[in-house]
Amino acid sequence: SRRVEEIRAPLLAIPFEEVGYRAGRAAIEAGHRKAAFFGTHRARSTLAYEAGFLRALSETGDGGTRLESFCGVASSPAVA
């Protein structure tokens, strides 16, 4: 999900922050005012998901919507 210099190929990337933002908007629209974010570990993608979610929460303007974040310290789990 990142460009590599000198490689000419299409980049298929997940817009992590936008995904987090949409999740946050969906939670707000469903009436939630408290949310928890769980990540397997801190990584660029995890931070972007969280940033997008926080951006959505900040748009409520009521100051009462909050996010608790929890991230593990291990690397990504193996996918079989």
C-alpha positions as CSV (number, residue, x, y, z in Angstrom):
1,S,0.0,0.0,0.0
2,R,2.8,2.4,-0.8
3,R,4.8,3.5,-3.8
4,V,8.2,2.0,-4.5
5,E,10.7,4.2,-6.4
6,E,11.6,3.1,-9.9
7,I,8.7,0.6,-10.1
8,R,6.1,1.4,-12.7
9,A,2.9,-0.4,-11.6
10,P,-0.6,0.6,-10.5
11,L,-0.9,1.3,-6.8
12,L,-3.8,-0.4,-5.0
13,A,-4.0,1.3,-1.6
14,I,-6.6,1.5,1.1
15,P,-7.5,5.0,2.2
16,F,-7.1,4.2,5.9
17,E,-8.1,7.6,7.2
18,E,-11.2,7.8,5.0
19,V,-12.2,4.3,6.2
20,G,-11.9,5.4,9.8
21,Y,-13.8,8.6,9.1
22,R,-16.7,6.7,7.5
23,A,-16.8,4.3,10.5
24,G,-16.9,7.3,12.8
25,R,-19.7,8.9,10.8
26,A,-21.7,5.7,10.8
27,A,-21.3,5.3,14.6
28,I,-22.5,8.9,15.2
29,E,-25.4,8.6,12.8
30,A,-26.4,5.4,14.7
31,G,-26.6,7.6,17.9
32,H,-23.4,6.4,19.6
33,R,-21.5,9.0,21.6
34,K,-18.8,6.7,23.1
35,A,-16.7,4.3,21.0
36,A,-13.7,2.0,21.4
37,F,-11.0,1.5,18.7
38,F,-9.1,-1.7,18.8
39,G,-5.9,-2.3,16.8
40,T,-3.5,-5.2,16.8
41,H,-0.5,-2.9,17.0
42,R,0.5,0.7,16.3
43,A,1.2,1.1,12.6
44,R,0.7,3.7,9.9
45,S,-2.6,2.2,9.0
46,T,-3.8,1.9,12.6
47,L,-2.9,5.6,13.3
48,A,-4.8,6.7,10.1
49,Y,-7.9,4.7,10.9
50,E,-7.9,6.3,14.4
51,A,-7.3,9.8,13.0
52,G,-10.2,9.4,10.6
53,F,-12.5,8.2,13.4
54,L,-11.4,11.1,15.7
55,R,-12.0,13.6,12.9
56,A,-15.6,12.3,12.5
57,L,-16.2,12.5,16.3
58,S,-14.8,16.1,16.4
59,E,-17.4,17.2,13.9
60,T,-20.2,16.6,16.3
61,G,-19.3,19.8,18.1
62,D,-20.9,18.6,21.3
63,G,-17.7,17.7,23.1
64,G,-19.4,14.7,24.6
65,T,-18.5,12.2,21.9
66,R,-15.3,10.4,22.8
67,L,-13.1,7.5,21.7
68,E,-11.1,5.1,23.8
69,S,-8.2,3.5,21.9
70,F,-6.5,0.2,22.6
71,C,-3.6,-1.3,20.6
72,G,-1.5,-4.3,21.2
73,V,2.2,-4.3,21.1
74,A,2.8,-7.4,19.0
75,S,3.1,-7.5,15.3
76,S,0.2,-8.4,13.0
77,P,-1.3,-11.8,13.6
78,A,-0.4,-14.5,11.0
79,V,-3.2,-15.1,8.5
80,A,-3.4,-18.7,7.4
